[in-house]
């Protein structure tokens, strides 16, 4: 439950499901992270698989066995994996336990995965009965992993804009005091976010004689 875009999206999904129509049980690799209190406040059953930092190895196998026990206990109609490791575990557990709908979420283009990670992704995708992709391009990357297009559904991220409209912008919080336009980027400070291209683009803007302030939030 660390703070991140995908994790925020999943928290919003859990928060907004119709409780009159759906019962949810949550299995997590580790019960920790900045969003833990918000997840616990939902009061859905929460199972900690006791995983470490890696899915390969003894702790990974033990985590998968725990998930199998959870699935046999809960007997879900749908199992939904979210992100790399959980996608693999959900697809394996779902198929082994005969869950009718085995759904995994695809949220990136595999540009930064190792060959082994791509192979694991391919296995998870082929075991799943459904793939939810965050965009048409991401859907295409699922098809490239061997999933028939009719098994891929595109659902774009929803954003609750009311979360951002309650306060007037305060430029001083960003260290900006002048009148120049502000260019902002929000995301984890990792290579896959490609801040280098942003900085190169800003350099070209500055070279063209345009004044601005740049703020990177990570």
N, C-alpha and C positions, 0 to 999 in steps of 0.2 A: 504493500500500500504506500509506496514511495510517491512523492509528488512528481507527476509527469502528465503529459497530455493524454496519453492512452489511459492512464490510471484515473485521471479526472473524468474522462468520457465514460469509463465503466462505472464509476461512482454515480454519475448522473443517471445512467441507465438503471442501476439498481434502485435509485431513489424515486424514479418516476414510473416504474412498473405498476400496473393496476393490481393492488393487493387483493381485490375481489376476484381476479381471474388467475393470478399466478402465485405460486409459492416458490420461494427461492432458498436454496442452500448454497453457501459460499465455501469453496475449498481454496485455500491459499498456500503458496509455497512456504511463507513465513509470516507470522502475525506481527508485522512491524512496519514502520514508515509513517510519514506525516499525515496520511489520510486514515490511519487506523481508528482513531476515535470516531470519525464520521461514519466509517463502515460499521463499527460496533453499535452506533446510535440507530442504525436501521433495524436492529434487533432481528435480523435473519439468522438462522443457525450458521455458525462459523466454525470450520474445521481447519486446523493448522496441520499441514503435512510434514512439518519439521525439516524442510529442505535446507541445504546449504547454498553456497554461491553457484554450484555447478549441478547440472542435472545428470551428468555421467558419474558413475561410481556408486559405492554402497549406500550413501544417504539418498541418492536419487532413486535407486531401486526400492529402498524402504518407503520413500515418499509415494512411489507409484503403488505399492502394496496397500498403503494407507488409503490412497484414493480409491482403489478397487473396493475396499471395505466400505468406504463412504457411499459409493455408488450403489452397492448391493443393499445398503441400509436405507438409503433415501429412495431408490427406485425411480429416478427421474424420467420424465418423458423427453426432455431435452438436456443434453450436456453441452455447455458452451465454453470453449477454450478461448483465452485472450492473451496474445503475445506468444513468443517463441516456445518457451518450455511448456507452459500450460496448454498450448495447442497440441503438442505431442502427447502429453499425458491425457488430455481429454479425449483425443482420438483413439488412443490405445485402450483406455478404460471404457469408453463408450462402446467400442466394438466388442471387447472381451465380455462386457456385461449385457450386451444386447439392447442398449439404449436406442429407441426408435430414431431420434434425430441427434446426430453428432455434428455440432456446428463449431467451426473455428473462425477466428477473426484475422483478416489479412490487412495490415496497416502500413506496409512499406513495399519498396520495389526491389529488395534484396541486393542493393548496391554495395553493402558493406559486410555481407555475410561471407564466412569462409566456405570452402567446398563442403566440409562436413555439415555445416549448418544448413546449406542448401539441400543436401541429401536428407537431413532430418525434416526440413520443411516439406520436401516432396513426399516423404512417407506420411506425415501428418495430413497433408492435403488429400492424398489418395485414399486414406482411411476415412476421412470425414464424409458425411452425407451432404453437407452444405458448407459453403464458404461465404462469409460476409466480408466484402471488400469496401474500403473507405473511398475509393474513386474508380473510375473506369480504367485508368492506367494500372492501378493495383489489381483490378480484376484481370487484366491481361497478363500480369505476372503470375497470377494463380493458374491461368490456363497454360502458361509456359511450364508450370510444374506438373502438368498432366491432368488438370481438373477440367471436365467438360464445362463449357460456358454456361449451359443451362443449370448447373449446380452452383453457380456463383451469383450472389445478389449484391448489388451496390447500394449501400446506405451511407450517405455523406454524414459527417459529424454534425450534430446539432449543437448550437451554442445558446445558452440562456443569456441574452443580451442585457436583461435586467440586472444581472450581477455587476455590470460595469457602468450602469447609468445613474447610480445613486449619488455620486459625488462629482463635483466639478474638477477638471484637470488641474493638478498642482505641479507645475513644471519644476518648482524648487525641489520637490522630492527626488527628481532625476538629476539634480545638479545643473539645471538649465535656467538661466536667468535672462537671456537676451530674447529678441523677438524672432529669431530665425526659425524656420520650420524644423521640426524634430523628426528624424528617421529612427524608428525603433525596431528591434528584433528580440523576440522572446523565445527561449528554448534552452535546453541543456547545452553546456559548453563542451560538445563532443564533435568529433570530426564529421560525423554524418550530417550535422546541421549546416556544414559548409559556410561558416562565417567568413572564410577567406574570400569567397566570391563576393560576398556583401562588401567587404572592405575594398576590394578592387573596384567594384562599381562606385562606391562612395568617392574613391580617389579620382575617378573619371569625372564625377559630378563636380568635385572641388576644382579639378583642373579646368573645367568649363566655366569657372567664375561664379559658381552658385554657392551661396553660404547656407549652412545648415548645422544642426547639432545631431550627433549620432549617439544613440543609447542602446547598449546591448544588455539585456536582462537574462541571466542564466541561473 
